[in-house]
Amino acid sequence: QVQLVESGGGLVQPGGSLRLSCAASGITFDGNVMAWYRQAPGKQRELVAGMTTGGTISYVDSVAKGRFTLSRSNAKNRVYLQMNNLTPEDTGVYYCFAGNYWGQGTQVIVSS
């Protein structure tokens, strides 16, 4: 059974940082294309960043704006999304996607 479990979300002030983590079981990140998505309240889910099996990373510039860093630990079978200089527009539920599976999401709230 495949499971993707996100963690690391929370409440942070504008300008702050969070590091999201996605742990996988039943699937490996180095064997599947993966991506981070997010969904803001009242909006459609949107792509944030993705990584190929070979480790090539792409960011949606309009979302990441040079503030987000995607990384992977093959040993831990985890992927991470380091998010810096957060703004209220980054508020939403962040989802991990890999191998046609979705995690349950982790909530990020950026507010003073």
Phi and psi in degrees as a GROMACS rama.xvg file:
@    title "Ramachandran Plot"
@    xaxis  label "Phi"
@    yaxis  label "Psi"
@TYPE xy
-88.3829  133.534  VAL-2
-136.172  136.652  GLN-3
-120.208  124.806  LEU-4
-125.092  114.655  VAL-5
-88.9352  153.515  GLU-6
-155.477  170.029  SER-7
103.359  -6.3351  GLY-8
-73.3302  174.372  GLY-9
161.229  -167.414  GLY-10
-97.2632  129.17  LEU-11
-140.92  148.865  VAL-12
-77.3778  153.868  GLN-13
-52.9467  137.021  PRO-14
90.3897  -9.38008  GLY-15
-83.2829  -176.966  GLY-16
-131.422  153.916  SER-17
-142.509  150.904  LEU-18
-120.984  111.337  ARG-19
-87.4052  148.827  LEU-20
-130.886  145.379  SER-21
-130.709  118.295  CYS-22
-102.07  136.675  ALA-23
-115.767  144.538  ALA-24
-134.792  144.049  SER-25
80.0896  2.82999  GLY-26
-159.149  150.551  ILE-27
-114.562  142.399  THR-28
-71.9442  -30.0215  PHE-29
-78.818  -3.89027  ASP-30
-108.386  2.91244  GLY-31
-143.716  146.122  ASN-32
-66.1682  137.487  VAL-33
-131.671  163.575  MET-34
-155.465  154.638  ALA-35
-103.423  133.177  TRP-36
-121.979  164.951  TYR-37
-143.129  156.111  ARG-38
-136.142  113.409  GLN-39
-80.7546  156.728  ALA-40
-55.2753  127.241  PRO-41
76.2209  7.25539  GLY-42
-122.538  166.21  LYS-43
-77.2692  155.907  GLN-44
-65.9605  137.809  ARG-45
-131.678  150.951  GLU-46
-74.2678  138.541  LEU-47
-107.895  -51.0086  VAL-48
-163.021  157.877  ALA-49
-144.838  161.996  GLY-50
-139.51  134.498  MET-51
-80.0966  172.362  THR-52
-62.8271  -29.5217  THR-53
-80.6429  -4.30465  GLY-54
96.4387  5.68932  GLY-55
-73.2892  129.353  THR-56
-111.637  138.457  ILE-57
-129.351  142.75  SER-58
-119.439  147.78  TYR-59
-84.0771  106.545  VAL-60
-57.7536  -37.798  ASP-61
-67.6024  -19.4294  SER-62
-98.4607  -53.3001  VAL-63
-74.1431  -39.157  ALA-64
52.1465  32.9418  LYS-65
75.7629  8.79183  GLY-66
-101.893  -17.7893  ARG-67
-108.401  145.617  PHE-68
-132.634  124.272  THR-69
-99.2147  136.258  LEU-70
-145.687  168.224  SER-71
-141.432  141.353  ARG-72
-115.777  107.979  SER-73
-67.9942  -34.2482  ASN-74
-63.9148  -37.8751  ALA-75
-95.4258  -6.84729  LYS-76
53.1611  49.6812  ASN-77
-132.301  152.445  ARG-78
-123.254  154.346  VAL-79
-131.029  151.664  TYR-80
-130.588  104.671  LEU-81
-83.9901  124.015  GLN-82
-120.995  120.2  MET-83
-116.592  161.643  ASN-84
50.207  50.5845  ASN-85
-69.3851  147.843  LEU-86
-124.657  164.476  THR-87
-56.5741  -25.952  PRO-88
-68.4806  -13.2548  GLU-89
-85.7922  -3.35338  ASP-90
-62.5402  135.927  THR-91
160.988  -176.464  GLY-92
-98.2974  128.861  VAL-93
-104.208  129.643  TYR-94
-118.707  143.776  TYR-95
-99.6691  137.537  CYS-96
-133.665  132.129  PHE-97
-159.617  139.184  ALA-98
56.8924  33.0536  GLY-99
69.9173  18.9696  ASN-100
-116.191  148.072  TYR-101
-115.818  145.663  TRP-102
-81.9464  -179.996  GLY-103
-85.4024  -13.2707  GLN-104
95.5352  155.411  GLY-105
-132.683  134.832  THR-106
-83.2745  132.034  GLN-107
-119.618  126.034  VAL-108
-124.8  121.219  ILE-109
-110.439  110.58  VAL-110
-158.288  147.631  SER-111
